[in-house]
Amino acid sequence: PRLGDVYAVAAERMPDWRALSLAWPKTADAPLVYTVDRGMGGEPTKRATLTVSRNGEPTSWQPFDSLTTGRQVRTIMRFTHTGEVLGFWGQTLAGLVSLGASVLVVTGLLLSLRRLLAWRRRGARVDVPLTA
């Protein structure tokens, strides 16, 4: 199929699309699967999948709303853990949480090192019994 045909189908089904990407087919006769995106990249609810046969006929159109509930949740979770679902503020929050987790790791390692050194110093001391 020609790119102009895919462009026309995408524009017909989602007039405000911003990006059109192709998942490269594994075999020469496999259908072409395009992702049509009208969001800013991290919004899976603004995506749809367009499947086109090798002769240029659209065979399937799957907007986010047509997916099963489980598939919707899995798709959203991928962008939730990085904060992309909530945009700039979500990514800022995810960054702050990551920074906090890093501080906890460093302080935990430093406390472990401190305890190890204290334990080694205690082992090196010799206790002398007091005699009366």
C-alpha positions as CSV (number, residue, x, y, z in Angstrom):
1,P,0.0,0.0,0.0
2,R,1.0,3.5,-0.6
3,L,1.7,5.9,2.3
4,G,-0.9,8.3,0.9
5,D,-3.6,5.7,1.2
6,V,-2.7,5.0,4.9
7,Y,-2.5,8.8,5.5
8,A,-6.1,9.2,4.1
9,V,-7.4,6.4,6.3
10,A,-5.7,7.8,9.4
11,A,-7.0,11.3,8.6
12,E,-10.5,10.0,8.1
13,R,-10.7,8.0,11.3
14,M,-8.6,10.4,13.5
15,P,-8.5,13.9,11.9
16,D,-6.3,15.4,14.6
17,W,-3.5,12.8,14.6
18,R,0.1,13.9,15.2
19,A,2.2,10.8,14.6
20,L,1.9,7.8,12.4
21,S,4.3,4.9,13.1
22,L,4.7,1.5,11.5
23,A,5.6,-1.7,13.3
24,W,7.9,-3.5,10.9
25,P,6.3,-6.7,9.7
26,K,8.1,-10.0,10.4
27,T,7.2,-11.6,7.1
28,A,6.7,-10.2,3.6
29,D,3.0,-11.2,3.5
30,A,2.1,-10.0,7.0
31,P,-0.3,-7.1,7.3
32,L,1.1,-3.7,8.1
33,V,0.2,-2.4,11.6
34,Y,0.3,1.4,12.1
35,T,-0.1,3.3,15.3
36,V,-1.9,6.5,14.9
37,D,-1.3,9.0,17.8
38,R,-3.0,12.3,18.5
39,G,-1.3,12.9,21.9
40,M,2.1,14.1,23.0
41,G,3.7,10.7,23.2
42,G,2.8,9.5,26.7
43,E,-1.0,9.4,26.4
44,P,-2.1,5.9,25.5
45,T,-5.7,6.9,25.6
46,K,-5.1,9.0,22.5
47,R,-3.7,6.2,20.4
48,A,-5.3,3.8,17.9
49,T,-4.0,0.9,15.9
50,L,-4.7,0.6,12.1
51,T,-4.1,-2.7,10.4
52,V,-3.8,-2.6,6.6
53,S,-3.5,-5.6,4.3
54,R,-0.8,-5.8,1.7
55,N,-3.2,-4.8,-1.0
56,G,-3.9,-1.5,0.8
57,E,-7.3,-2.3,2.4
58,P,-7.8,-1.4,6.0
59,T,-8.7,-4.6,7.9
60,S,-8.8,-3.4,11.5
61,W,-9.2,-0.1,13.5
62,Q,-8.7,-0.4,17.2
63,P,-8.9,2.9,19.2
64,F,-8.1,2.7,22.9
65,D,-11.7,2.6,23.9
66,S,-12.2,-0.7,22.0
67,L,-9.5,-2.6,23.9
68,T,-10.4,-4.9,26.7
69,T,-10.2,-3.5,30.2
70,G,-7.2,-5.6,31.0
71,R,-5.3,-4.4,27.9
72,Q,-6.3,-0.8,28.7
73,V,-4.9,-1.2,32.3
74,R,-1.6,-2.8,31.0
75,T,-1.2,0.0,28.4
76,I,-1.8,2.8,31.0
77,M,0.5,1.2,33.6
78,R,3.5,1.4,31.2
79,F,3.2,5.1,31.2
80,T,2.0,5.5,34.8
81,H,5.2,4.2,36.4
82,T,7.3,6.9,34.5
83,G,4.7,9.6,35.2
84,E,4.0,10.3,31.6
85,V,0.2,9.8,32.0
86,L,0.0,13.0,34.1
87,G,2.3,15.1,31.8
88,F,4.9,17.4,33.2
89,W,3.7,17.3,36.8
90,G,3.5,13.5,36.8
91,Q,7.1,13.2,35.4
92,T,8.3,15.7,38.0
93,L,6.7,13.7,40.8
94,A,8.2,10.5,39.4
95,G,11.6,12.2,39.3
96,L,11.3,13.3,42.9
97,V,10.3,9.8,44.1
98,S,13.3,8.4,42.2
99,L,15.5,10.9,43.9
100,G,14.1,10.0,47.3
101,A,14.6,6.3,46.6
102,S,18.2,7.0,45.7
103,V,18.8,8.9,48.9
104,L,17.4,5.9,50.9
105,V,19.8,3.6,49.1
106,V,22.8,5.8,49.7
107,T,21.9,6.3,53.4
108,G,21.3,2.6,53.9
109,L,24.7,1.7,52.4
110,L,26.4,4.3,54.6
111,L,24.7,3.1,57.7
112,S,25.7,-0.5,56.9
113,L,29.3,0.6,56.4
114,R,29.2,2.5,59.7
115,R,27.9,-0.6,61.6
116,L,30.6,-2.8,59.9
117,L,33.4,-0.5,61.0
118,A,32.0,-0.3,64.5
119,W,31.7,-4.1,64.7
120,R,35.3,-4.5,63.5
121,R,36.6,-1.9,66.1
122,R,34.7,-3.8,68.9
123,G,36.3,-7.1,67.9
124,A,39.8,-5.6,68.0
125,R,39.5,-4.5,71.6
126,V,40.8,-6.6,74.4
127,D,38.8,-6.6,77.6
128,V,41.0,-6.7,80.7
129,P,39.3,-8.1,83.8
130,L,39.4,-5.9,86.9
131,T,41.2,-7.4,89.8
132,A,40.5,-6.5,93.4
